[in-house]
């Protein structure tokens, strides 16, 4: 007796269609992936490396950057308020790990009470700490100020020495601080490698080093000694106003065509202009008493503390 073949149930039909669809999808996905995947020939193909810049070309480009910065910032200057070498020395020590603006807002009261090394050396540590508290790290800074003031009183007749080898023997004074004082209080050329200068020197391709003394040595070989102090001011000005650490305003940078790091920041001109700081951004500068010729607004003094009611 012949049996009639059993017809597949609806459930079995759905199962077969699902398996067929899954197989088809898997095959199509594999084909698509195979098309996108690079072949062995494509994978081994490399983008041609940019032709390395010669030493002579780098030096020429670096000196042109300096000339361009000189035109952009003809008013570049040290952004710490001071009237004599001692005030500049103290202000520079205080400027570590804070802004020049905060230092400038702090020093008027400090210098009114301690106008000389002798006065500062005699200041009780707790009172000095309270005076410089707004600059941060006030205990360590007070220790340095008391030490260097006593050293100036005892070893240098109360005068700030005008030699690097003497300055670096003072507590809290390194090459950066010494070069700031020498260049701006004594007219002795020096390269000031702070965070801004080091960052831009690397972006400009003048050095590859992180160590400040190595950066200083590399840059000193590129520029004539007569340019060192003003070069420092111009580069620091540019770093604070345009070539910021996190969001450089590349699209508003006057030296963009000369910069190997162009494109690290915002390249859209309109968006970049909104990133400009201080006088370029229409805001006050860092000095309460800027020098003649400064085109921006003086910074405001520190607001008095709000008394608890």
Number of C-alpha atoms within 10 A of each C-alpha: 3 4 5 6 6 6 7 8 8 8 8 11 10 11 11 11 11 12 11 12 12 12 12 12 12 12 12 12 12 12 12 11 11 11 10 9 11 11 11 8 7 9 9 9 9 7 6 6 6 6 6 8 10 9 11 10 10 16 18 14 17 21 16 14 21 20 14 16 20 17 12 15 17 13 15 21 18 22 21 24 23 21 9 14 18 22 22 22 22 25 22 22 21 30 19 16 10 13 14 22 21 21 27 25 22 20 22 16 12 17 17 9 14 18 15 17 26 18 15 23 20 13 16 11 16 11 11 23 20 13 17 21 16 16 23 17 15 18 16 12 23 26 16 19 26 22 18 24 27 21 21 21 19 13 11 13 12 16 16 25 19 17 14 18 11 13 23 16 13 19 18 21 21 14 19 20 24 26 25 25 29 25 20 18 19 15 12 18 19 26 27 29 25 14 14 19 25 25 22 21 22 16 17 19 16 20 18 15 15 13 10 17 15 14 22 22 12 16 21 15 11 17 16 11 14 11 15 21 22 22 25 24 23 24 26 26 23 22 20 16 19 25 26 19 14 8 13 24 28 27 20 21 20 16 15 16 11 14 18 12 16 20 14 15 17 18 18 13 13 12 14 19 19 12 20 22 19 17 16 16 15 12 14 17 23 25 24 20 17 19 15 7 9 16 15 17 17 17 19 15 14 14 7 6 6 6 5 4 3
